[in-house]
Amino acid sequence: MQIDGVVRGLVTVNGDITVSETGRVEAAEIRGHDITVQGVVKAHVYAEGKLTLGPTSRIEGNVIAGAIAVDPGAYYTGHLSTYDSRTPF
């Protein structure tokens, strides 16, 4: 799923999610496999696979992910946790 506009509410996808530079998510949580953020996310983030924060990303919320990649310029505020991928999500 690619988000290019504003989404308010719970976001749950059985696959990958991309929030583009023009995308904005304001929700209780966003949940998917690999999540790439270039825009704004104000939600708790649960990435079963990898969370990638691009240089224009802004996340406000707690994160749990299997792996995390952060580009210079990314903004993040909240608690960040990774988990062992051998443990069920």
Legacy VTK file of the C-alpha trace (Angstrom):
# vtk DataFile Version 3.0
C-alpha trace
ASCII
DATASET POLYDATA
POINTS 89 float
0.000 0.000 0.000
1.264 3.490 -0.794
-0.086 6.503 1.068
0.208 9.810 -0.790
-2.501 11.772 1.059
-3.886 11.971 4.598
-5.109 8.845 6.392
-6.800 9.009 9.773
-7.609 5.814 11.605
-6.135 2.378 12.093
-3.848 1.211 9.250
-3.241 -2.551 9.062
-1.833 -4.205 5.940
-0.751 -7.805 5.310
2.164 -6.556 3.239
4.368 -3.510 2.776
3.439 0.126 3.411
5.042 3.242 1.947
4.211 6.719 3.213
5.425 9.103 0.499
6.745 12.640 1.068
3.192 13.954 0.588
1.699 11.241 2.808
0.497 11.742 6.355
-0.864 9.125 8.775
-2.631 10.162 11.977
-3.754 6.969 13.686
-3.615 4.896 16.829
-1.288 2.546 14.967
0.130 1.581 11.600
0.961 -2.100 11.141
2.558 -3.942 8.219
5.534 -6.020 7.094
8.136 -3.612 5.669
7.253 0.038 6.271
8.990 2.905 4.487
8.316 6.463 5.654
9.193 9.570 3.654
6.320 11.699 5.021
4.685 12.152 8.436
3.418 9.415 10.762
1.764 10.266 14.059
1.021 6.758 15.314
2.529 3.734 16.990
4.380 1.771 14.308
4.601 -2.029 14.160
6.828 -3.309 11.334
7.096 -7.083 11.249
10.074 -6.756 8.903
12.032 -3.537 8.409
11.181 0.099 9.127
12.983 2.559 6.855
12.994 6.267 7.720
13.873 8.439 4.731
15.540 11.852 4.986
12.189 13.706 4.896
10.411 11.414 7.370
8.869 12.477 10.653
7.565 9.912 13.147
5.864 10.720 16.419
5.020 7.508 18.272
6.467 4.303 19.633
8.043 1.818 17.213
8.488 -1.948 17.297
10.294 -3.395 14.278
12.378 -6.367 13.229
15.035 -4.031 11.786
15.439 -0.285 11.390
17.245 1.883 8.817
17.457 5.642 9.405
18.661 8.128 6.794
20.303 11.399 7.859
17.668 14.102 8.276
14.946 11.769 9.571
13.068 12.964 12.670
11.837 10.565 15.312
10.367 10.974 18.765
9.135 8.085 20.913
10.324 4.733 22.204
12.096 2.421 19.767
12.329 -1.377 20.125
13.536 -4.160 17.890
12.742 -7.801 18.367
14.354 -11.097 17.481
12.924 -12.164 14.116
12.883 -15.768 15.334
10.200 -14.792 17.835
6.618 -14.523 16.497
5.520 -10.914 16.002
LINES 1 90
89 0 1 2 3 4 5 6 7 8 9 10 11 12 13 14 15 16 17 18 19 20 21 22 23 24 25 26 27 28 29 30 31 32 33 34 35 36 37 38 39 40 41 42 43 44 45 46 47 48 49 50 51 52 53 54 55 56 57 58 59 60 61 62 63 64 65 66 67 68 69 70 71 72 73 74 75 76 77 78 79 80 81 82 83 84 85 86 87 88
